[in-house]
Amino acid sequence: MINWRKTAALFPGQGSQVLGMGQDFAEQFDIARETFAQADEILGFSLSDICWKGPEDQLNQTVNTQPALYVCSVAIWRVLQELVPTSHPSWVAGHSLGEFSALTAAGALSFEDGLTLVRRRGELMQKAGEESPGAMAALLGLDIETVESLCATVSQETNETVVLANDNCPGQAVISGHDAAVDRTVALATESGARRAVKLAVSVAAHSPLMASASADFNRAIAATNLDLPKAQLLGNVSADALDSVDDIRKELRQQLTQAVRWTESMRAIVASGAETFVEIGAGTVLNGLMRRIDRKSIRFSLNTVAAMEKFLESLA
C-alpha cells in the first residue's frame, strides 16, 4: 500500500510518444474515451486518430506530438482519479511539455486551456524550427559541468549556439543549438570520454536560444490563460524548485522554451522533501528509467497501459 503523502506524479514529454498510446484506456474507460473526444472537438480535427492510427510521421510532427502526449496523460490521470479517488500525490512534475499535464493534474490549468496552450506551443516551436533550424544530441557518461564547459567552448569557437537542454539524470544530458555547433560538441564529447554521443532525429533545437522567436507569441498566450494555485506541490523545470504562486508558474512557462530542463535537480528536491514513490502517468516509461538513475531506492510505477494500471492497482490492495 503506497502512502500518497509520500508520492509524486510525473508526466512525460516529447519523445515518449508511440502509436496507439491511450487507446486501450479509451476502449475500456468512459472517462478516457470522453477525454480524447473532448480534445477532438476542441481542436477541430481527430487527434485521437493521429494518436492511434497515425501515420507515425504525422504523430511525430511537433505540432501534433505535444497535444497528443498531453491528452494521453490527462486521460490516464482521470482514469486513475476515478479508480482510486484517494490518489492525491503530494508532488507533481512534468518533463518539458509534461509540465502542462502536471499543471492540469494539480488543478492549476483547465484541460481546455491546457490543450489550447500545448497546441499553440507545438505550432510555434515547429515554426521556430523551420525559421532557425537546429539540432539536439544526447551525451552519455559525462557530468553536467563537463557538458556545460564543452558547450561554452564550442559556442565561443564557432560563434554559434549550443547549450545544455536537458539534465535528465546522472550521466545523461541533451544538448541543443545550431547544427554545426552540436556536431562539434558531439565530437569533443567523444574525445572527452563520453560513453555515447549521438544526434537525435529532430530539427527543432528545443530549450535553447533558437526558440526565442517562438517566445513572444507564446508568452502572450500564457498571459491570456487563466491559472490557479496547484493543489499539490509543483516542481518547475527551469527553477528546479516549487512553484508556489501563479506568478511563479507564469514565469516558469515563459522561460521554459529557451531554458534547460533541470530534471535531476527537480527529482532530487522531491526526494529531499520526503517522496518515496514516483508514478509516471502517460505514454512510455522514460521517466521511470531516469528516476532509477537518480534515486535507486525510489518505488517506481509507469501507468502507460491498462495492464500496467491493473498491476499498479494490485499493489494498492
Secondary structure, DSSP 8 states (H G I E B T S, - for coil): ---GGGEEEEE--TT---TTTTHHHHHH-HHHHHHHHHHHHHHTS-HHHHHHH--HHHHTSHHHHHHHHHHHHHHHHHHHHHH-TT---SEEEESTTHHHHHHHHTTSS-HHHHHHHHHHHHHHHHHHHHHS--EEEEEES--HHHHHHHHHHHHHHHSS-EEEEEEEETTEEEEEE-HHHHHHHHHHHHHTT-SEEEE-S-S--TTSGGGHHHHHHHHHHHHTS-----SSEEB-TTTSSB--SHHHHHHHHHHHTTS-EEHHHHHHHHHHTT--EEEEESSSSHHHHHHHHH-TTSEEEEE-SHHHHHHHHHHH-
